[in-house]
């Protein structure tokens, strides 16, 4: 696919699949850990906290690998990490394996979501705001599909939840393997040597935005 760019539809479908697959796990964790495995709600909260922290680490690792290594291979490996953990959950979903595999999924997703956003930023055939607005819509559609479906699957058996979530990641892996091998614009030496410097008021604005985002997500998670 040399000389081409990723079609926007594949980026949108990739974001839909990864968020649908992840949405199978988030609402399930508290119920499954407490009602099925007999763990406390505090334990469930700690598991989700560690998963979120590993996702943040994955975000950082994904950005570093996209900039300094190979984006295509990074996307494949991160999807493979999440897929392998979900396959493990099909067979080993007791305590503490459920928590361990869930945390691994969070790390893989953190890498992959950063890489998908970085690929979207490389799209030069559409306005950037148009691309990311559509990706945000695909993301939320994936969350709706995942959270809507998980209740029906959970009633049939926990293995079905992990199997269908794994299918989402398998389809994502196929899409990445077939459509994401495209050339990435290299940074110029000047851009690398001279990182962006923010003015004092811009820095404070970013800090305020980060603080606002933290408060919104904290209240949302509660």
VOPAGU-2260 file (C-alpha; in pm, 1 decimal, decimal comma):
REM VOPAGU-2260
SITE   aa  ch    i         X         Y         Z
SITE  UNK   A    0       0,0       0,0       0,0
SITE  UNK   A    1     297,0     225,0     -60,9
SITE  UNK   A    2     202,1     582,7    -151,4
SITE  UNK   A    3    -148,5     547,8      -7,0
SITE  UNK   A    4    -309,5     656,3     317,1
SITE  UNK   A    5    -551,3     472,1     539,5
SITE  UNK   A    6    -909,5     513,7     427,2
SITE  UNK   A    7   -1113,7     702,3     683,5
SITE  UNK   A    8   -1371,0     422,8     698,3
SITE  UNK   A    9   -1107,5     180,8     825,9
SITE  UNK   A   10    -997,9     423,2    1097,8
SITE  UNK   A   11   -1360,0     467,9    1203,7
SITE  UNK   A   12   -1426,7      93,5    1205,5
SITE  UNK   A   13   -1107,0      30,5    1403,2
SITE  UNK   A   14   -1212,4     283,6    1667,6
SITE  UNK   A   15   -1562,2     136,0    1682,0
SITE  UNK   A   16   -1428,5    -217,4    1733,4
SITE  UNK   A   17   -1173,2    -136,2    2002,8
SITE  UNK   A   18   -1424,0      68,1    2201,2
SITE  UNK   A   19   -1696,4    -193,6    2161,3
SITE  UNK   A   20   -1455,6    -460,5    2282,0
SITE  UNK   A   21   -1344,0    -246,3    2576,8
SITE  UNK   A   22   -1705,0    -157,3    2665,4
SITE  UNK   A   23   -1774,5    -527,9    2720,2
SITE  UNK   A   24   -1527,2    -517,5    3010,2
SITE  UNK   A   25   -1584,4    -188,6    3195,0
SITE  UNK   A   26   -1949,1    -232,4    3311,4
SITE  UNK   A   27   -1892,1    -602,0    3379,5
SITE  UNK   A   28   -1597,4    -568,4    3616,3
SITE  UNK   A   29   -1773,8    -449,2    3932,7
SITE  UNK   A   30   -2069,5    -687,5    3896,3
SITE  UNK   A   31   -1857,2    -990,6    3812,9
SITE  UNK   A   32   -1594,3    -933,4    4081,7
SITE  UNK   A   33   -1853,2    -867,3    4352,3
SITE  UNK   A   34   -2143,1   -1097,0    4266,6
SITE  UNK   A   35   -1964,8   -1389,7    4101,8
SITE  UNK   A   36   -1616,0   -1392,9    4253,2
SITE  UNK   A   37   -1717,2   -1264,2    4596,1
SITE  UNK   A   38   -1466,7    -977,5    4607,4
SITE  UNK   A   39   -1544,8    -644,2    4772,6
SITE  UNK   A   40   -1646,1    -332,3    4581,9
SITE  UNK   A   41   -1322,4    -175,0    4707,3
SITE  UNK   A   42   -1127,5    -451,8    4535,2
SITE  UNK   A   43   -1327,2    -394,9    4215,8
SITE  UNK   A   44   -1245,7     -23,9    4232,7
SITE  UNK   A   45    -876,2     -94,4    4283,3
SITE  UNK   A   46    -872,7    -330,0    3984,7
SITE  UNK   A   47   -1028,3     -61,5    3767,4
SITE  UNK   A   48    -781,5     193,9    3906,0
SITE  UNK   A   49    -481,2     -22,3    3817,9
SITE  UNK   A   50    -631,9     -94,7    3476,1
SITE  UNK   A   51    -671,3     280,9    3416,3
SITE  UNK   A   52    -315,9     351,3    3531,4
SITE  UNK   A   53    -180,5      83,0    3297,2
SITE  UNK   A   54    -386,8     236,0    3018,4
SITE  UNK   A   55    -215,7     570,5    3085,5
SITE  UNK   A   56     122,7     396,9    3071,9
SITE  UNK   A   57      10,9     233,9    2747,8
SITE  UNK   A   58     -85,3     575,0    2606,8
SITE  UNK   A   59     267,5     701,1    2674,0
SITE  UNK   A   60     433,0     386,6    2536,1
SITE  UNK   A   61     212,1     399,6    2226,1
SITE  UNK   A   62     312,3     759,4    2154,6
SITE  UNK   A   63     680,5     682,2    2199,7
SITE  UNK   A   64     666,3     376,2    1974,3
SITE  UNK   A   65     468,9     561,4    1706,6
SITE  UNK   A   66     724,5     843,5    1699,1
SITE  UNK   A   67    1043,7     644,8    1746,8
SITE  UNK   A   68     972,1     291,7    1618,5
SITE  UNK   A   69     722,0     139,2    1374,8
SITE  UNK   A   70     357,9     247,7    1392,1
SITE  UNK   A   71     224,6     -50,6    1195,5
SITE  UNK   A   72     400,1    -309,3    1410,4
SITE  UNK   A   73     304,6    -118,9    1726,0
SITE  UNK   A   74     -64,2    -134,7    1630,7
SITE  UNK   A   75     -39,6    -507,6    1557,5
SITE  UNK   A   76     145,5    -590,2    1879,3
SITE  UNK   A   77     -82,7    -384,5    2104,3
SITE  UNK   A   78    -394,0    -543,1    1952,3
SITE  UNK   A   79    -231,9    -884,2    1991,3
SITE  UNK   A   80    -167,4    -812,1    2361,8
SITE  UNK   A   81    -533,4    -732,8    2426,9
SITE  UNK   A   82    -652,0   -1026,7    2216,4
SITE  UNK   A   83    -421,6   -1271,3    2397,4
SITE  UNK   A   84    -549,4   -1149,6    2735,6
SITE  UNK   A   85    -911,4   -1193,5    2627,6
SITE  UNK   A   86    -841,5   -1544,5    2502,4
SITE  UNK   A   87    -689,0   -1615,4    2842,5
SITE  UNK   A   88   -1006,5   -1485,2    3010,1
SITE  UNK   A   89   -1220,2   -1735,1    2820,9
SITE  UNK   A   90   -1040,2   -2018,9    2999,3
SITE  UNK   A   91    -920,0   -1855,9    3323,8
SITE  UNK   A   92   -1166,0   -1601,4    3462,6
SITE  UNK   A   93   -1148,0   -1670,0    3836,1
SITE  UNK   A   94    -966,6   -1459,0    4093,2
SITE  UNK   A   95    -696,7   -1326,1    4050,6
SITE  UNK   A   96    -668,3   -1418,9    3680,3
SITE  UNK   A   97    -964,2   -1199,8    3586,0
SITE  UNK   A   98    -796,9    -892,0    3736,3
SITE  UNK   A   99    -457,8    -975,0    3585,6
SITE  UNK   A  100    -588,6   -1024,9    3232,5
SITE  UNK   A  101    -810,3    -716,8    3260,3
SITE  UNK   A  102    -509,1    -503,4    3350,2
SITE  UNK   A  103    -319,7    -644,5    3049,7
SITE  UNK   A  104    -614,3    -552,2    2826,5
SITE  UNK   A  105    -596,6    -197,1    2963,4
SITE  UNK   A  106    -226,7    -170,8    2879,8
SITE  UNK   A  107    -277,1    -300,9    2524,9
SITE  UNK   A  108    -575,0     -71,5    2468,3
SITE  UNK   A  109    -379,6     228,1    2595,2
SITE  UNK   A  110    -109,2     171,4    2334,4
SITE  UNK   A  111    -357,5     103,8    2057,8
SITE  UNK   A  112    -585,0     401,7    2118,4
SITE  UNK   A  113    -288,7     639,8    2103,5
SITE  UNK   A  114    -166,3     478,3    1782,5
SITE  UNK   A  115    -513,5     498,4    1622,9
SITE  UNK   A  116    -537,2     868,5    1709,0
SITE  UNK   A  117    -187,2     925,5    1571,9
SITE  UNK   A  118    -284,4     755,1    1246,0
SITE  UNK   A  119    -595,2     974,6    1230,5
SITE  UNK   A  120    -377,9    1285,5    1270,7
SITE  UNK   A  121    -183,6    1173,3     961,2
SITE  UNK   A  122    -495,2    1195,8     740,6
SITE  UNK   A  123    -440,3    1481,3     497,4
SITE  UNK   A  124    -743,0    1415,0     275,6
SITE  UNK   A  125    -990,7    1563,8     526,6
SITE  UNK   A  126    -996,1    1849,9     773,4
SITE  UNK   A  127    -861,4    1733,1    1106,8
SITE  UNK   A  128   -1168,8    1846,8    1301,5
SITE  UNK   A  129   -1388,5    1647,7    1060,6
SITE  UNK   A  130   -1178,1    1334,4    1111,3
SITE  UNK   A  131   -1176,3    1352,6    1490,5
SITE  UNK   A  132   -1545,8    1440,0    1512,5
SITE  UNK   A  133   -1625,7    1123,3    1317,4
SITE  UNK   A  134   -1383,7     921,0    1530,7
SITE  UNK   A  135   -1553,9    1053,6    1844,8
SITE  UNK   A  136   -1889,8     942,2    1703,2
SITE  UNK   A  137   -1749,3     598,0    1615,5
SITE  UNK   A  138   -1598,3     571,5    1963,8
SITE  UNK   A  139   -1929,8     642,6    2133,3
SITE  UNK   A  140   -2118,4     411,6    1898,3
SITE  UNK   A  141   -1876,0     135,0    1995,5
SITE  UNK   A  142   -1937,1     206,0    2365,9
SITE  UNK   A  143   -2314,8     191,0    2310,8
SITE  UNK   A  144   -2290,8    -138,7    2121,5
SITE  UNK   A  145   -2064,0    -293,2    2385,2
SITE  UNK   A  146   -2263,8    -185,4    2691,1
SITE  UNK   A  147   -2595,3    -275,7    2524,1
SITE  UNK   A  148   -2479,8    -624,5    2425,1
SITE  UNK   A  149   -2288,1    -723,8    2738,1
SITE  UNK   A  150   -2603,3    -764,1    2948,2
SITE  UNK   A  151   -2750,5   -1023,2    2712,5
SITE  UNK   A  152   -2420,8   -1210,5    2680,4
SITE  UNK   A  153   -2358,9   -1207,4    3056,2
SITE  UNK   A  154   -2695,4   -1376,0    3114,3
SITE  UNK   A  155   -2585,0   -1657,7    2882,8
SITE  UNK   A  156   -2246,2   -1706,8    3047,3
SITE  UNK   A  157   -1928,6   -1512,0    3117,9
SITE  UNK   A  158   -1733,6   -1700,9    2850,9
SITE  UNK   A  159   -1960,4   -1558,1    2580,7
SITE  UNK   A  160   -1871,7   -1205,2    2691,3
SITE  UNK   A  161   -1499,8   -1267,3    2656,4
SITE  UNK   A  162   -1543,8   -1460,6    2332,1
SITE  UNK   A  163   -1739,7   -1180,2    2162,2
SITE  UNK   A  164   -1502,7    -915,2    2297,5
SITE  UNK   A  165   -1214,4   -1124,5    2162,8
SITE  UNK   A  166   -1390,6   -1140,0    1825,1
SITE  UNK   A  167   -1396,6    -759,1    1816,6
SITE  UNK   A  168   -1020,1    -750,8    1872,6
SITE  UNK   A  169    -964,0   -1024,7    1614,9
SITE  UNK   A  170   -1151,2    -820,6    1354,0
SITE  UNK   A  171    -951,1    -515,6    1461,9
SITE  UNK   A  172    -627,8    -711,1    1416,4
SITE  UNK   A  173    -732,6    -811,4    1063,7
SITE  UNK   A  174    -822,7    -452,9     970,8
SITE  UNK   A  175    -489,4    -324,7    1100,1
SITE  UNK   A  176    -295,7    -600,8     924,0
SITE  UNK   A  177    -466,7    -536,6     589,1
SITE  UNK   A  178    -506,7    -157,7     581,6
SITE  UNK   A  179    -258,9      11,5     817,6
SITE  UNK   A  180      67,3     -57,9     633,3
SITE  UNK   A  181     101,7     291,1     493,9
SITE  UNK   A  182     391,5     539,7     488,9
SITE  UNK   A  183     401,4     780,0     782,2
SITE  UNK   A  184     522,5    1136,1     742,9
SITE  UNK   A  185     866,0    1167,8     901,5
SITE  UNK   A  186     935,7    1458,2    1131,4
SITE  UNK   A  187    1180,5    1710,3    1001,6
SITE  UNK   A  188    1510,5    1745,9    1185,7
SITE  UNK   A  189    1412,3    2098,8    1278,2
SITE  UNK   A  190    1086,0    1983,0    1437,0
SITE  UNK   A  191    1269,1    1723,5    1640,7
SITE  UNK   A  192    1545,7    1960,9    1747,2
SITE  UNK   A  193    1305,4    2242,5    1844,4
SITE  UNK   A  194    1011,4    2112,9    2050,0
SITE  UNK   A  195     702,9    2329,2    2084,1
SITE  UNK   A  196     738,3    2599,6    2349,8
SITE  UNK   A  197     422,4    2724,5    2516,2
SITE  UNK   A  198     367,1    3073,3    2648,9
SITE  UNK   A  199     278,4    3111,7    3017,4
SITE  UNK   A  200     -91,5    3179,5    2950,1
SITE  UNK   A  201    -110,0    2883,5    2710,0
SITE  UNK   A  202      48,7    2656,9    2970,1
SITE  UNK   A  203    -202,5    2762,3    3232,9
SITE  UNK   A  204    -489,6    2710,4    2990,2
SITE  UNK   A  205    -370,3    2354,8    2926,6
SITE  UNK   A  206    -344,3    2290,8    3300,1
SITE  UNK   A  207    -698,5    2420,8    3353,3
SITE  UNK   A  208    -827,4    2197,8    3072,6
SITE  UNK   A  209    -645,7    1896,9    3220,2
SITE  UNK   A  210    -790,0    1971,9    3564,8
SITE  UNK   A  211   -1139,9    2009,4    3423,5
SITE  UNK   A  212   -1106,6    1681,5    3234,3
SITE  UNK   A  213    -985,7    1506,3    3550,8
SITE  UNK   A  214   -1284,3    1631,5    3753,9
SITE  UNK   A  215   -1531,3    1527,2    3481,8
SITE  UNK   A  216   -1382,4    1178,6    3450,0
SITE  UNK   A  217   -1358,4    1133,1    3827,3
SITE  UNK   A  218   -1727,1    1217,1    3875,2
SITE  UNK   A  219   -1820,2    1005,2    3572,6
SITE  UNK   A  220   -1627,5     705,4    3705,9
SITE  UNK   A  221   -1795,3     738,1    4048,5
